[in-house]
């Protein structure tokens, strides 16, 4: 039996749709409205994986490092206790080591490598949907995101969901593998502006920081988002790759098509 955590999140919702109707799959969430089983990373009593052969562990979401690490550690401990044979984990692309939220992902990978279950690590690139949000134009069509001349090898969230489904349904051939699932093209603010019919007038990191802080974001979110802008702007996330195509068995969606609403 395959159990999937976090099916109420944006990635999890797409994965759940890809696995819907399968008798050998249990969809789990902290909110019973979304899953057939309640699994709350913050509630040890809910971490019951008896009868589960494969666990698709969707990252617990962004938070302070100690919170995310505690959640992932609790899930992996419980999975090993209950005899789960294989854990598939949705991590962060290798190039993301410079991002403020990388550490919990790398800790989780290290924990899996030292554990008793077989594992597969899906190092997901940043979403094209995230880039669309980071570089959203204002009412006059201007994109002022501080991306400089940098680019991002962005990837469609739906492609990452499809890849996770393919691996989790047949994990044995992927045991011990780390897949870097980034886009095949890198795009930046200028390309996004052209796709949306706007203009690109990048602002500064300080302006972005002030805007995010004033939006009511949680304290940890401001450096997280500014750090993402900086990593893109300074060329740390523009490396492309073909591993996503290999896992999917088909060409991935183009990031600009996703951003422009043209991707299926």
C-alpha positions in Angstrom: 0.0 0.0 0.0 1.2 3.5 -0.9 0.4 6.3 1.5 0.7 10.0 0.5 1.0 12.7 3.0 0.0 16.4 2.7 -2.6 15.9 0.0 -4.3 19.2 0.9 -1.3 21.3 -0.3 -0.8 22.6 -3.8 1.6 19.8 -4.9 -0.3 17.2 -2.9 -3.6 18.1 -4.5 -2.2 17.3 -7.9 -0.6 14.1 -6.7 -3.9 13.1 -5.2 -5.7 13.7 -8.4 -3.1 11.5 -10.3 -3.7 8.7 -7.9 -7.4 9.0 -7.4 -9.5 5.9 -7.4 -6.7 3.5 -6.7 -7.5 0.9 -4.0 -3.8 0.5 -3.2 -3.3 4.2 -2.3 -4.2 6.0 0.9 -4.4 9.8 0.7 -3.5 11.5 4.0 -3.7 15.0 5.4 -3.9 16.8 8.7 -7.4 17.8 7.6 -9.7 14.8 7.2 -11.7 16.7 4.6 -8.9 16.1 2.1 -7.6 12.6 3.0 -8.9 9.2 3.8 -6.6 9.1 6.8 -5.6 11.8 9.2 -1.8 12.3 9.4 -0.7 15.4 11.3 3.0 15.8 11.5 2.6 17.7 14.8 0.4 15.0 16.4 2.5 11.8 17.1 -0.7 9.8 17.7 -1.7 10.3 14.1 1.5 8.9 12.7 0.3 5.4 12.2 1.8 3.7 9.1 0.9 0.1 9.8 0.4 -1.8 6.6 2.1 0.9 4.4 4.8 -0.4 2.1 5.6 2.9 0.4 5.4 6.4 1.9 5.4 9.4 -0.4 6.5 12.1 2.0 5.6 15.5 0.7 7.6 18.1 2.4 5.9 19.6 5.5 5.9 23.1 4.1 7.9 26.2 4.8 8.4 27.2 8.4 11.3 27.8 10.8 14.0 25.2 10.4 13.4 23.5 13.8 9.7 23.1 13.1 10.1 21.5 9.7 13.0 19.2 10.8 10.9 18.1 13.8 8.0 17.2 11.6 10.1 15.3 9.0 12.0 13.5 11.7 8.8 12.4 13.5 7.3 11.0 10.3 10.4 9.1 9.3 10.8 7.7 12.8 7.2 6.5 12.8 7.6 5.0 9.3 10.6 3.0 10.3 8.9 1.9 13.5 5.9 0.6 11.5 8.0 -1.2 8.9 7.5 1.0 5.8 9.8 -0.4 3.2 10.4 2.6 0.9 10.2 6.4 1.5 9.9 8.8 -1.5 10.7 12.4 -0.4 9.9 15.6 -2.3 13.0 17.7 -1.6 14.6 20.8 -3.1 16.7 21.0 -6.3 20.5 20.7 -5.8 21.0 24.3 -6.9 18.8 25.4 -4.1 21.5 25.0 -1.5 21.8 28.8 -1.5 18.1 29.3 -0.5 17.2 30.1 3.1 14.8 27.1 3.3 17.3 24.5 2.0 18.6 23.2 5.3 15.5 21.2 6.4 15.5 19.4 3.0 19.1 18.5 3.3 18.7 17.3 6.9 15.8 15.1 5.8 17.8 13.6 3.0 20.6 12.8 5.4 18.1 11.3 7.8 16.8 9.0 5.1 20.2 7.9 4.1 21.0 6.9 7.6 17.7 5.1 8.2 16.4 1.6 7.7 14.0 2.1 4.8 14.9 2.3 1.1 14.6 5.8 -0.2 14.3 7.9 -3.3 14.8 11.7 -3.3 13.0 13.9 -5.7 14.9 17.2 -5.7 12.2 19.5 -7.1 13.0 22.7 -8.9 11.2 25.9 -8.1 7.8 26.0 -9.6 6.9 28.1 -12.7 3.8 29.0 -10.7 6.1 30.5 -8.0 8.0 32.5 -10.6 4.6 33.8 -11.9 3.8 35.0 -8.4 7.3 36.4 -7.7 7.3 38.3 -11.0 3.6 39.3 -11.1 3.0 42.6 -13.0 1.3 45.5 -11.3 -1.9 47.1 -12.6 0.1 48.9 -15.3 1.8 45.8 -16.6 5.2 46.5 -15.0 7.2 43.7 -13.4 9.4 45.2 -10.7 10.6 42.0 -9.1 14.4 42.3 -8.3 15.5 39.5 -10.6 18.1 41.5 -12.3 19.4 39.6 -15.4 19.1 36.3 -13.6 17.0 33.3 -14.7 15.3 30.3 -13.1 15.0 26.8 -14.5 11.4 26.7 -13.4 9.3 23.6 -13.7 5.5 23.1 -13.8 4.1 21.9 -10.5 1.9 19.4 -12.4 5.0 17.7 -14.0 6.5 17.3 -10.5 3.3 15.8 -9.3 3.3 13.4 -12.2 6.9 12.4 -11.6 6.1 11.7 -7.9 3.2 9.5 -8.9 5.3 7.5 -11.3 8.1 6.9 -8.8 5.9 6.2 -5.8 3.8 3.6 -7.6 6.8 1.6 -8.6 9.6 2.7 -6.3 12.0 -0.3 -6.4 13.8 0.7 -9.6 14.4 4.1 -8.1 15.9 2.9 -4.8 18.8 5.0 -3.7 18.3 7.5 -6.5 18.4 11.3 -6.2 16.7 13.0 -9.2 17.2 16.7 -9.9 13.9 17.7 -11.4 14.5 21.1 -12.9 13.3 22.7 -16.1 14.9 22.4 -19.5 14.8 26.1 -20.1 15.7 29.0 -17.8 13.6 32.1 -17.8 13.8 35.5 -16.2 11.9 38.7 -15.7 12.3 39.9 -19.3 10.9 36.6 -20.6 8.0 36.7 -18.2 7.2 40.2 -19.2 7.2 39.3 -22.8 5.0 36.3 -22.2 2.5 38.5 -20.3 2.7 41.5 -22.6 4.2 43.7 -19.9 7.5 45.5 -19.3 10.3 44.5 -17.0 11.7 47.2 -14.7 13.4 45.4 -11.9 13.5 47.0 -8.5 15.9 46.5 -5.6 16.1 43.8 -2.9 15.4 46.4 -0.3 12.2 47.5 -2.0 11.1 43.9 -2.2 11.9 43.3 1.5 9.9 46.3 2.5 6.9 45.3 0.4 6.9 41.7 1.7 7.3 42.8 5.3 4.4 45.2 4.9 2.1 42.5 3.4 1.6 40.7 6.7 4.0 37.8 5.9 5.3 35.7 8.8 8.7 36.8 10.1 10.5 33.9 8.5 8.9 34.5 5.1 10.5 37.8 4.3 14.1 36.5 4.2 12.8 33.4 2.5 11.4 35.3 -0.4 14.1 37.9 -0.6 16.7 35.1 -0.6 14.8 33.4 -3.5 14.9 36.7 -5.5 18.6 37.0 -4.7 19.5 33.4 -5.7 17.7 33.9 -9.1 19.1 37.3 -9.7 22.7 36.3 -9.1 22.6 33.2 -11.3 22.4 30.3 -8.8 19.2 28.7 -10.1 19.6 28.9 -13.9 21.0 25.4 -14.4 18.8 23.2 -16.6 18.6 19.4 -16.8 16.9 16.5 -18.4 16.1 14.2 -15.5 12.5 15.3 -15.3 12.0 14.2 -18.9 13.6 10.9 -18.1 11.3 10.2 -15.1 8.2 11.4 -16.9 9.0 9.6 -20.2 7.9 12.7 -22.1 8.8 16.4 -22.5 7.9 18.6 -19.5 5.7 21.6 -19.8 7.4 24.9 -20.7 7.6 27.3 -17.8 6.5 30.3 -19.9 3.4 28.4 -21.1 2.5 27.7 -17.4 3.0 31.4 -16.5 0.9 32.6 -19.5 -1.8 30.0 -18.8 -1.2 28.1 -21.9 -0.1 24.7 -20.4 -2.5 21.9 -20.0 
